[in-house]
Amino acid sequence: MSQIIKPLTSSGPIPPIIPTEFDTQDGNAVPDNNILLVYAYDTSENNDNGIETKGGIAGGDPPGTGATNEVDIYLTNRLTGTVTTVGATTSPIVTFTPSVIGTYAIECRIAAYNTTGSLGAGYSVFGTARFDGVNSNLCGTPDKIVNEEGAMSAANVTMTVSGANILINGLGYQLLGVDQSINWSAVGLYTFVGV
């Protein structure tokens, strides 16, 4: 068995076998005892690419709470939430508060499960809101795709605004005087443009 030795053509130390730093879009992570933590999150933070990496103390959820040996991968422009309605009540599943003046086009998928009647429903909502720095304003009427099972046709989903907030709401119902308990879950994304 033979060994081949190739000398460096430049001066300096031999490059490390294990990386000593991981550079991200926002901060750098440095392994600790050769350990690098990699986590994934979602965030409502705006990024045209829909994904962003953060390293070191810039990472973490919420951002800025990471360890120096941590790399975090964020799916951006995401809106998520859950709520339970009991009876004919309206409750926000997602509350999104814009912070930058401009237009927000929102697509949101909502799943609903009626724990009282063992029924399901699914919705897809597309709507647009303009934030003027103080209030959000709907741009036209949101479009909706509705898939409801049986009596779940009495339930509904809406997109509304209240002050600066943009809301995706679940609307519950009663059936023959009995409050229906409905679990709602929503995942959405938005596209933003401003000045």
C-alpha positions in Angstrom: 0.0 0.0 0.0 1.4 3.4 -0.9 0.5 6.9 0.3 0.4 9.9 -1.9 1.3 13.2 -0.4 0.4 16.4 -2.3 2.0 19.5 -0.8 0.0 22.8 -0.7 0.7 25.2 -3.5 -0.1 28.1 -1.2 1.1 29.0 2.3 -1.2 28.7 5.3 -2.8 25.9 7.3 -4.3 22.8 5.7 -8.0 23.3 5.2 -10.1 21.7 8.0 -11.9 18.4 7.4 -14.8 19.7 9.4 -16.2 23.1 8.4 -15.6 25.8 11.0 -18.4 28.2 10.0 -21.7 28.1 8.1 -22.7 31.4 6.5 -26.4 32.1 6.0 -28.4 35.0 4.6 -28.7 36.4 8.1 -25.9 35.5 10.5 -23.3 32.7 10.7 -23.3 29.5 12.8 -20.1 28.0 14.2 -20.2 24.3 15.2 -19.8 23.6 18.9 -17.8 20.4 19.6 -18.4 19.5 15.9 -22.2 19.8 16.4 -24.3 22.0 14.2 -28.0 22.3 15.1 -30.3 22.6 12.0 -34.0 23.5 12.6 -36.9 24.4 10.4 -39.7 27.0 11.1 -42.3 29.0 9.3 -42.8 32.7 9.7 -45.0 35.5 8.4 -41.8 37.5 7.6 -41.8 38.7 3.9 -39.2 37.2 1.5 -39.7 37.0 -2.2 -38.1 33.6 -2.4 -40.4 32.1 0.2 -37.4 30.6 2.1 -34.6 32.1 4.2 -31.7 30.8 6.3 -30.5 32.3 9.5 -27.4 31.3 11.5 -25.9 31.8 14.9 -27.8 34.1 17.3 -29.8 35.5 14.3 -31.7 32.2 14.1 -34.2 30.7 16.6 -37.9 30.9 16.9 -38.6 33.8 17.3 -35.5 35.0 15.3 -32.7 36.2 17.5 -33.0 33.4 20.1 -30.7 30.8 18.3 -27.5 29.3 19.6 -24.2 30.2 18.0 -24.0 26.7 16.5 -27.5 26.8 15.0 -28.7 27.1 11.4 -32.5 27.8 11.0 -34.4 27.4 7.8 -37.6 29.5 7.5 -40.5 29.1 5.1 -41.5 32.7 4.8 -44.7 34.5 3.9 -46.6 31.9 5.8 -49.8 32.3 7.8 -51.0 29.6 10.2 -53.4 29.2 13.0 -56.0 27.0 14.8 -59.2 27.7 16.7 -62.2 25.8 18.0 -65.7 27.2 17.6 -68.7 26.0 19.7 -72.1 26.8 18.3 -72.9 29.7 16.0 -69.8 31.7 16.7 -67.3 33.4 14.5 -63.6 33.1 15.5 -60.4 34.1 13.7 -58.3 31.1 12.7 -55.5 33.4 11.4 -54.8 37.0 12.4 -52.2 38.7 10.2 -51.1 42.2 11.0 -49.2 43.8 8.2 -46.4 46.2 9.1 -45.4 47.6 5.7 -47.6 49.7 3.5 -48.6 47.9 0.3 -50.8 45.1 -1.1 -51.0 41.5 0.3 -52.5 38.8 -1.9 -53.4 35.9 0.4 -54.1 32.2 -0.4 -55.3 30.1 2.5 -56.4 26.5 2.9 -58.6 25.7 5.9 -59.6 22.2 7.2 -62.5 21.9 9.6 -63.5 18.9 11.7 -66.8 18.8 13.6 -66.1 16.7 16.7 -69.8 16.7 17.7 -71.1 15.3 14.5 -67.9 13.6 13.1 -68.1 15.6 9.9 -65.5 17.4 7.8 -65.1 20.4 5.5 -62.3 22.0 3.5 -62.0 25.5 2.1 -59.6 27.5 0.0 -59.8 31.3 0.2 -58.1 33.8 -2.1 -58.3 37.5 -1.2 -56.3 40.7 -1.3 -55.9 43.5 1.2 -54.1 46.8 1.0 -52.5 48.1 4.2 -52.3 51.9 4.3 -50.1 52.2 7.4 -53.1 52.3 9.8 -55.9 50.0 8.4 -56.1 47.1 6.1 -58.7 47.3 3.3 -60.2 44.5 1.3 -59.6 44.8 -2.4 -62.9 43.4 -3.8 -64.6 40.2 -2.6 -62.5 37.2 -1.6 -63.0 34.1 -3.7 -63.7 30.8 -2.0 -63.7 27.1 -2.9 -66.0 25.1 -0.6 -66.0 21.3 0.2 -68.5 20.5 3.0 -69.8 17.2 4.2 -73.5 17.0 5.1 -74.6 19.4 7.8 -71.2 21.2 7.6 -72.9 23.2 4.9 -74.1 25.4 7.7 -70.5 26.3 8.6 -68.5 28.9 6.7 -65.1 30.6 6.3 -64.6 34.3 5.6 -61.7 36.7 5.0 -62.3 40.1 6.7 -60.3 43.1 8.0 -60.5 44.8 11.4 -58.2 47.8 11.8 -54.8 46.8 10.6 -55.6 43.0 11.0 -56.4 40.7 8.2 -58.5 37.8 9.5 -59.4 34.3 8.2 -62.4 33.3 10.2 -64.3 30.1 11.0 -68.0 30.3 11.4 -69.6 27.5 13.5 -73.2 26.5 13.8 -76.0 24.8 15.8 -77.9 21.7 14.6 -81.3 21.2 16.1 -80.4 23.4 19.0 -77.2 21.6 19.7 -73.9 23.6 19.6 -71.5 21.9 17.2 -67.9 21.9 18.3 -65.6 22.5 15.3 -61.8 22.4 15.2 -60.3 24.6 12.5 -56.8 24.7 11.1 -55.4 27.0 8.4 -52.2 27.3 6.4 -51.8 30.2 4.0 -49.2 32.2 2.2 -49.1 35.8 0.9 -47.4 37.7 -1.8 -46.5 41.4 -1.0 -45.7 44.4 -3.1 -45.3 48.0 -1.9 -43.7 51.2 -2.9 
